[in-house]
Amino acid sequence: MIGVILAGHGIWPDAMKKSLEMIMGEQRGLETCQITDVESAEQIRKKMDQAMERLGECDGRVILLDLFGGSPSHAAVSYGLRDDLLAFTGANLSMLIQLISVRDERKWEDLREEILQTGKDAVREIYGELRRTM
């Protein structure tokens, strides 16, 4: 199984998990890492390490992050280039749903592009979409 960590500022990680589970039910292999404005880079990395440990044995790990360049993404970068780790910034609920839906079926090497595309496809301006269909 591929483990998933939601890491971000404030309540974003727990809110994403709660929203996912409202739609898909309780999930295994899904951890959160909430960051506050008073934590140091070392404390944030320690929280991320703890989330990794809570996942236990996995076929790979995916970190979904709220923001590129923020403290959580800096912590993710500190893991270096690993073959068993993917990290996506700007994550949205559509990406999380897709990842959870396919994580046991897809080859690891195919997962990256699929999740990126899902995230991009989810961002739309609804009134423009409505105008195009009228």
ROKETI-771736 format. One record per residue (C-alpha): residue in one letter; x, y, z. Coordinates in steps of 0.001 Angstrom, whole numbers, plus 500000, padded with zeros to 6 digits. Each point is the difference from the previous one (the first is absolute). Last residue first. Layout:
<rs>
aXYZ ...
</rs>
This chain:
<rs>
m475287527168476883 t502807497572500812 r502805502521499630 r498157502520502195 l499674497423502791 e503735499269499957 g500752503719500082 y497679500313502993 i501727497072501706 e503593501247499847 r501933496783500097 v502734498267501964 a499251496272500203 d501749499169496724 k503330501247501353 g499766497858503124 t498987496916498022 q502884500576497593 l502546500112502814 i498508496867501582 e500149498046496747 e503504501201499152 r501480498879503310 l498105496706500299 d501344498377496861 e503462499202501462 w498459498422503115 k497896497617497935 r496346500545500616 e497480497753501760 d500508500467503757 r500352503787499788 v497088500397497595 s497092501288502095 i502145501604502720 l501934501970497396 q496864501003498124 i498272501225503168 l503123501897501091 m500457501669496631 s496336501047499911 l500306501388503527 n502736502420498998 a503771500056500267 g501906503158499151 t503245498132500601 f500656496373499103 a502633497771501615 l500984496531498759 l502096497524501985 d501261496457499432 d502768500787497506 r501458502639502293 l501400503379499022 g500592501925503200 y498020499647503220 s500633503705500695 v497702500880497106 a497015498825502070 a501000502297502882 h500272502922497571 s496528499099498714 p498644500194503559 s501708503377500562 g498452501586496930 g501608500153496568 f497176498298498128 l496791499935502023 d497468497512501360 l502082496849499945 l499134496439499008 i502775497602501004 v499978496650498221 r501711496944501424 g501083496722498469 d499414496270500334 c499268500649503675 e501091498665503412 g498919502314502824 l497818502998499277 r500504501199503579 e503749500251499312 m499469502362497060 a497700502172502143 q502686500086502704 d502640501042497455 m497702502819498806 k499575501194503580 k503791499893500491 r500485501986496779 i497597502647501297 q501826500186503330 e503349500442498243 a498612502705497710 s498787501820503100 e496391500056501131 v498186503179501061 d497758500472496951 t498429496583500335 i500402496962497748 q497559497123499832 c501317496613498860 t497330497520498998 e500084496261499406 l498302497680497505 g500865496301499775 r496502498887500881 q496938501975498989 e496612500572501618 g497189500598497535 m500220501236496417 i498116503333499932 m500008501050503664 e503385498282500277 l501438502314497372 s498562503094501702 k501410498904503379 k503419499371498479 m500004503388498268 a498910501730503224 d502743498198501936 p502676501176497570 w498629503572499672 i499709500604503773 g502946502367500154 h502599499888497240 g500727496866498073 a500780496320499841 l497716497210498797 i501958496738500099 v499069497035497837 g501200496410500156 i500122497815496900 m498916496448500679 
</rs>
